Amino acid sequence: MDSTRFPGKAMAAETGRPMVLHVATRAKAARHVGRVIVTAPDPEILDAARDAGVEAMRTSPEHPNGTSRLAEVADRLAGELTPDAVLVNVQGDEPEIDPDAIDAVIEAIDRDAGADMATIASPFAAEEDPADPNLVKVVTGIDGRAMYFSRSPIPFDRDGEGVEPLRHVGLYAYRRSFLATFAAWPESPLERSERLEQLRVLEHGGRIAVGIHATHAGGIDTPAQYAAFVERWRARADA
């Protein structure tokens, strides 16, 4: 509820329902998802979820990022889940997230038994600028695992070989046992520099599988972006 650029955005409800419930509906539509839990420190969000029949869990307000919050959930569910159970972190401000993208990140970690976690990357759309620092980039190895993430354009195509840049999509799947390991690691230098929590994993030698899935839905960071979402939602409802 304390988003600096858009306070209370999770409960914005110009569509007739809070934004967080749009996200939960999209998550439930993913074929590989068996359970959806709304987690937050805010009673308003949890009450809205429960009133709509969605499972909700109150978590600490002290978490610095979504992975830390998910680690708390994994710890509390340890008696119900196997160490290899997969948990997916879906941000509560992505009401247009593609259910197929959620399936893609689950498939990426299922394909790579040695990966600690997985994420997805998408080719850039024509209107997207790879130089935009708000669009995170990722480069992968031959094995399909992440080599690096950056806000700067990567890779640098010095000789114009036509290497296609990939935009990172902030959707993560983790093995339950790995979340406790992540939470125990201190913030790393590159994580601090780029403000990208996934770099902590790479700096500590962790393995991140990357699935390629074209998707262009983004999160809602400002009232203007929310207004544009509401307009799109109304257009679909009237179609």
N, C-alpha and C positions, 0 to 999 in steps of 0.2 A: 504493500500500500504506500510505501514511502519512496516510490520512484521519483528521482529528482526532476526529470524532464516532463513527466506526466503523472503527478501524484494520483494514487487511487486507480490507476489504469486497469488493473485486473477486474475491477468492479464496474467499469464503464459499461453502460447498458442501453445505449440508444437503439439497439436492435431489438430490445425487449428482453434481453437476457445478458448477464455479465459476460465480459470477454472471456474469462477463464472457463466458462462453460462451453463456449464455442470450441476452445482448445480441447477440452475433455471429450467432446463429441467427435472431433476429428481423430483423436487418439484411439477412441473405441472402434473407429471404422477400419483401423489397420488390421490386416488378416492375422498377423502373428502375435498380436497383443492379447493376453489373457486376463489382464487386470489393470485398471486405471485408478490411480490414487492422486488426488489433489493434495499437495503439501505446501504449507505456508505457516508463518508465525501469526497471521492475522485472523482473528475470529470472524470478521466479515466474510472473508474468502471461504473459510471452512464451513460456515453456516450456509452460504449460498450453494456450495457443492452438496452438502448433506440434504438440503431442502430439495435439490434436484435429483436425489437418489444416487449421487456419486460418492464413493468412498473418500474420506478426507482424513488427514493426519497432521496434527499440529507439530511444527518443528521449531527449533531454536531461532531467535531473531539474530543470532551472532554469526551466521554463516557468511563467509566472504564471497561465495559463488555457488552455482547450482550443484556442482559435483560434491562439494562439502555437505550440502543439504541432503543430497541423495545418499551419501555415506551414512548419515544419521538414520535415514529410512532403512537402509540395508541392514544396519546393526540391529534395529528394532524388529526386523523381520527375519533375523537369522534363524530362529527356530522353525520358520515356515518354509524357508528356501534353501536349496542346495548351494554349495559354494560356486557351482558353475551356472546358477540361474542368472538370466540376463535382465538387467534393469535399464530402462531407457529414460533419459532425462529430456523431457519436452518442456520448453519454456512456456510459461503461462501467458505470454503476450504474442502468441503466434496463432491467431484464430483462423488463418487460412492454410495452416500447415497441411501438406499433402500426406494422406495416410500411406500412400505408396512409398514416400520417403522414409517414414517410420519403419515400414517393412524392409526397406533397402538397408538401413543401418543394422537391423537385426540379422538380416541375411549376411551382411559383411562380417560380423563377428562369428556367426555360425560357420562360415567358410574357412575361417582362420583359427584353428584350435589353439595356436600359440599366442594369439593376440590378447592383450589385457583389456582392451576396449576397442570401440570402432566409432567411426564418424562417416560422413558422406561429403562428397564434393560434386560440384555441378559446373559444366561449361558456362562461361559468361554469356549473358544475353547481349544482343547487339547494343542495347542502350546502357549497359553497365560498363564502367570504366575500371579496368584492372589497376589503375594508379590510385583509385580512391582508397584512402586508408581505413574507411569504414567498412570496406569489403575485404574480408580476410582471405588470403590466398594460401594454397597448400601445394607442396610438391611431394610426389610419391616415388618409391623405389620400384624396381622390377617386380618385387614380391607383393606390390599393392599396399604396402604399409607407408605411413607418413614419414617423410624425412624432415620436413620443417613446415611451420606455419608462419606467416608474416602479414603485417599490414602493408608492407612494401611490395612492389611488383616482383614476383618470383615465378619461374626462373627468368634470368636475364638472357634473352635470345641474341647473343652477340653477333652471330653471323646470319641471322634471319632464317634459321632452319625451320621455322614454323611450328615450334613447340607450343601447344595450346595451353594457356594458363587455366588453372582450375580455381573456382571460387569455393571456399570452405563454407559449408552449411552447418550452423551451430546445433547439431543434433548428435547426441552421444548415446552409445550403448556400452554397458560395463558388465563384466562378470562380478557377481556379488562379492567374492573373496577379494577382488582387487580394490574395491572401494575403500576398505579399511587401510590398505597400503597407501593409497593416494592421500587419504586424510592425514596420515602420519607424516608425510613428507612436508618439509617447510616450503614456503614460497621460493621459487627458484629465480636466478638472475634474469634469464630471458623472459620468463613469465612476467616478471615485474617490469621489464623494459617494454615489451610489446602489449602488456595487459591482455594476455591470452593464457588462460589456465591450462590448456592442453599442452603447452610447452613444458610444464612441470613434469609431465609424464616422459617426454622425450629426453629431457635433461637428466632424469634419473634412470634412463635405460629402459623405460617401458615401451611396449609395442602397441601401435595404433593401426588397426586395419582401416582402409578407406574404400568405401563403395562409391562408384560413380553413378549418380542419378540426377538427371536434369530436373531442376526445380527452381522456381524463382519467387516463391512466397517468402516474405520476410516478416520480422517482428514489428510490433507497434511500439515506437519509442516516443512519439509526440502526439499531441491532440490533433494536429493536421493529418498525420498518418492514420489515426483512428477515424477521423471524419471521412477520409478516402475509402477506408475499409467499409464503413457503414454505407457509403454510396454504392460500392460494388455489391454489398450484401442485399441492399434493397433492389438493385437492378436484377439480381438473380431471382429474388423472391417474386418479382413482378413478371418475370419471363414466362 
